[in-house]
Amino acid sequence: MKSKTKIEANLGLATELISDLVLVIRADGTILDTNTTPLKKYGFTKSEIVGKKITDASFMPLESKKVVLQNLSQRLQGKEIAPYEIMLLTKSKEELYFEVSGSLTEVDGKKVVFAILKDITERKRVEDALRESEERFRDIAENALEWIWEVDANGKYTYANPAVEKILGYKPEERLGKYFYDTFLPEKREQLKKAAFEAFTKKQAFREFINPNVHKNGEVVWLSTSGVPILDNRGNLLGYRGADIDITERKQAEEALRKSEEAYRGWLDNL
């Protein structure tokens, strides 16, 4: 029976310890060995991988080959290499993403690299979905007529869309780091601030919170504010996300109607 080489013995130990794909790569880029269990998941047999050079590997796109060879060269020179990401193809040409780490060692007096490839495809998909969701939110928010905002748990703005300039006269960057209650009408500020933070304390969503604000030019602007809490996975309050609608014209119309009704009642009382 043929005895195992040092490479096979070391690789066998690695296979017992981890479920990630392991490649043993020689200085010239030849794959000397690999563990078999992960390969089955990707549709390959060991004979289709071992003995192939990185440059000839059908499961590795050109860009990934360049990245692997560049990092292989640096590692063989004794340089510390941070984990990096590459894309590989399954036998059915499905794209999968891996985080590559490894170590330089000597086997039979020759330098080889033990590369450990951790499948991060699902993580990448989640990250991509999250990024697309954030981009979608930004696209909608940047073009909305409502003032869309986010504040932290202390009430400081962390985001404001461009509509704030049309509504209150401030550019978005002028509101960042400022408290949401800074623009409240001074004589109403403490009352409104207290009511708002009651919702914060209870981590409650709120709708149509009516509040008078002072425009940058000094005019009074009435806003209808709605918001929902932003919580972490433990239920801790991180802040609020919401929108403001300018209802100044409506409030002015209501006030004009009120005064008209009072004048009419006064006229009737004097008949």
MOMO-V173705 format. One record per residue. RES is the residue in one letter. OMEGA is omega in radians with two decimals (* if undefined). BURIAL is # if it has 9 or more other C-alpha atoms within 8 Angstrom, else .. D_LAST is the distance of its C-alpha to the last C-alpha in Angstrom with 2 decimals. Layout:
[[RES;OMEGA;BURIAL;D_LAST] [RES;OMEGA;BURIAL;D_LAST]]
This chain:
[[M;-3.13;.;121.61] [K;-3.13;.;120.10] [S;3.13;.;118.67] [K;3.03;.;115.12] [T;3.10;.;114.59] [K;3.12;.;112.68] [I;-3.12;#;109.75] [E;3.13;#;109.66] [A;3.13;#;109.98] [N;-3.13;.;107.15] [L;3.10;#;104.95] [G;3.09;#;105.67] [L;3.13;.;104.42] [A;-3.13;#;101.23] [T;3.14;#;100.64] [E;-3.03;.;100.88] [L;-3.06;.;98.33] [I;3.10;.;95.61] [S;3.14;.;94.14] [D;3.11;#;93.38] [L;3.12;#;95.56] [V;3.06;#;98.44] [L;3.04;#;100.43] [V;-2.99;#;103.61] [I;3.11;#;104.03] [R;-3.08;#;107.12] [A;-3.13;#;107.12] [D;3.10;.;107.68] [G;3.13;#;104.62] [T;3.08;#;106.51] [I;-3.07;#;104.87] [L;-3.11;#;107.63] [D;3.12;#;105.94] [T;3.02;#;102.71] [N;-2.95;#;101.54] [T;-3.02;.;101.33] [T;3.12;.;98.51] [P;-3.11;#;95.58] [L;-3.12;#;97.40] [K;-3.13;#;97.25] [K;-3.11;.;93.46] [Y;3.02;.;93.48] [G;-3.10;#;96.10] [F;2.96;#;99.10] [T;-3.12;#;102.56] [K;-3.11;#;104.30] [S;3.13;.;106.91] [E;-3.08;.;104.22] [I;-3.06;#;103.15] [V;-3.14;#;106.24] [G;3.12;#;108.53] [K;3.00;#;105.85] [K;3.12;#;104.92] [I;-3.11;#;101.27] [T;-3.10;.;101.58] [D;-3.05;.;102.70] [A;-3.10;#;100.27] [S;-3.11;.;98.46] [F;-3.06;.;95.74] [M;3.10;#;94.73] [P;-3.06;#;92.82] [L;-3.10;.;94.09] [E;3.12;.;91.35] [S;3.10;#;92.03] [K;-3.14;#;95.75] [K;-3.12;.;95.20] [V;-3.12;#;93.12] [V;-3.12;#;95.66] [L;3.11;#;98.66] [Q;-3.13;.;97.01] [N;3.07;#;96.24] [L;3.13;#;99.68] [S;-3.14;#;101.36] [Q;-3.13;#;99.41] [R;3.12;#;100.12] [L;3.07;#;103.82] [Q;3.11;.;103.81] [G;-3.12;.;102.66] [K;3.06;.;99.07] [E;-3.10;.;96.24] [I;3.08;.;94.00] [A;3.07;.;90.47] [P;-3.12;.;89.52] [Y;-3.07;.;88.45] [E;3.05;.;86.99] [I;3.07;#;88.63] [M;3.09;#;88.07] [L;-3.13;#;90.80] [L;3.01;#;91.26] [T;3.13;#;92.26] [K;3.14;#;94.95] [S;3.08;.;92.20] [K;3.02;.;90.69] [E;-3.13;.;87.63] [E;3.09;.;86.41] [L;-3.10;#;86.49] [Y;-3.08;#;85.78] [F;2.97;#;87.93] [E;-3.03;#;87.95] [V;2.99;#;91.49] [S;-3.12;#;93.16] [G;-3.12;.;96.83] [S;3.11;.;99.81] [L;3.10;#;103.05] [T;3.09;.;106.28] [E;3.07;.;109.95] [V;-3.09;#;111.67] [D;3.08;.;115.41] [G;-3.13;.;115.33] [K;3.13;.;112.74] [K;3.03;#;109.12] [V;3.09;#;106.56] [V;2.99;#;102.82] [F;-3.13;#;101.29] [A;3.12;#;97.89] [I;-3.08;#;95.34] [L;-3.14;#;92.65] [K;-3.13;#;89.57] [D;-3.13;#;87.47] [I;-3.07;#;83.90] [T;-3.11;#;82.74] [E;3.10;.;80.04] [R;3.13;.;78.76] [K;-3.14;#;78.69] [R;3.11;.;76.75] [V;3.13;.;74.16] [E;3.14;.;73.97] [D;3.12;.;73.66] [A;3.12;.;70.92] [L;3.13;.;69.05] [R;3.11;.;69.49] [E;3.12;.;68.28] [S;3.13;.;65.24] [E;3.12;.;64.47] [E;3.11;.;65.00] [R;3.10;.;62.70] [F;-3.13;.;60.00] [R;-3.13;.;60.49] [D;-3.14;.;60.35] [I;-3.07;.;57.08] [A;-3.08;#;55.57] [E;-3.10;#;56.66] [N;-3.12;.;54.93] [A;3.07;#;51.77] [L;3.10;.;48.30] [E;3.05;#;47.33] [W;3.13;#;48.55] [I;-3.00;#;51.36] [W;2.96;#;52.84] [E;3.06;#;55.20] [V;3.07;#;55.29] [D;-3.06;#;57.99] [A;3.12;#;57.63] [N;3.12;.;56.44] [G;3.12;#;53.65] [K;-3.14;#;55.52] [Y;3.02;#;55.30] [T;3.08;#;58.59] [Y;3.02;#;57.31] [A;-3.13;#;54.44] [N;-3.05;#;54.35] [P;-3.09;#;53.61] [A;-3.13;#;49.96] [V;-3.13;#;49.16] [E;3.11;#;49.62] [K;-3.06;.;47.01] [I;-3.07;#;44.52] [L;3.08;#;45.17] [G;-3.13;#;47.47] [Y;3.00;#;50.52] [K;-3.12;#;53.82] [P;-3.10;#;55.07] [E;3.10;.;57.83] [E;3.13;.;55.38] [R;-3.11;#;53.84] [L;-3.13;#;57.17] [G;3.11;.;58.00] [K;3.13;#;54.46] [Y;-3.11;#;52.23] [F;-3.08;#;49.36] [Y;-3.12;#;46.95] [D;-3.08;.;47.94] [T;3.10;#;45.18] [F;3.05;#;42.39] [L;-3.01;#;39.52] [P;-3.09;.;41.01] [E;3.12;.;38.18] [K;-2.95;#;38.35] [R;-3.06;#;42.12] [E;3.13;.;43.47] [Q;-3.13;.;40.95] [L;3.11;#;41.65] [K;3.14;#;45.37] [K;-3.14;.;45.61] [A;-3.13;.;43.92] [A;-3.09;.;46.24] [F;2.99;.;49.38] [E;3.07;.;48.54] [A;3.10;#;49.09] [F;-3.09;#;52.26] [T;-3.13;.;53.59] [K;-3.11;.;53.08] [K;-3.09;.;54.33] [Q;2.94;#;51.38] [A;3.11;#;50.03] [F;-3.12;#;46.33] [R;3.03;.;43.79] [E;3.01;.;40.59] [F;-3.04;#;40.72] [I;-3.08;.;37.78] [N;3.08;#;38.63] [P;-3.13;#;37.49] [N;3.10;#;40.47] [V;3.08;#;41.28] [H;3.13;#;42.81] [K;3.13;.;45.93] [N;3.08;.;43.96] [G;3.14;.;41.48] [E;3.11;.;38.57] [V;3.12;#;36.98] [V;3.12;#;38.09] [W;-3.12;#;36.86] [L;2.98;#;39.66] [S;-3.00;#;40.07] [T;3.04;#;43.50] [S;-3.10;#;45.83] [G;3.09;#;49.35] [V;-3.13;#;52.42] [P;3.01;#;55.07] [I;-3.06;#;58.53] [L;3.02;#;61.17] [D;-3.05;.;64.94] [N;3.07;.;67.32] [R;3.13;.;67.09] [G;3.10;.;63.33] [N;-3.13;.;62.87] [L;3.08;#;59.77] [L;-3.12;#;60.71] [G;3.13;#;57.22] [Y;3.04;#;54.38] [R;-3.10;#;53.99] [G;-3.08;#;50.67] [A;3.07;#;48.20] [D;3.06;#;44.98] [I;3.11;#;42.41] [D;3.14;#;40.08] [I;-3.09;#;36.49] [T;-3.13;#;34.88] [E;3.12;.;33.11] [R;3.14;.;31.76] [K;3.12;#;30.49] [Q;3.11;.;28.91] [A;3.11;.;27.19] [E;-3.14;.;25.99] [E;3.12;.;24.70] [A;3.12;.;22.91] [L;3.13;.;21.31] [R;-3.14;.;20.33] [K;3.12;.;18.71] [S;3.13;.;16.87] [E;3.11;.;15.58] [E;3.13;.;14.56] [A;-3.14;.;12.72] [Y;3.11;.;10.93] [R;3.09;.;10.13] [G;3.11;.;8.99] [W;3.13;.;6.59] [L;-3.13;.;5.34] [D;-3.09;.;5.66] [N;3.11;.;3.79] [L;*;.;0.00]]
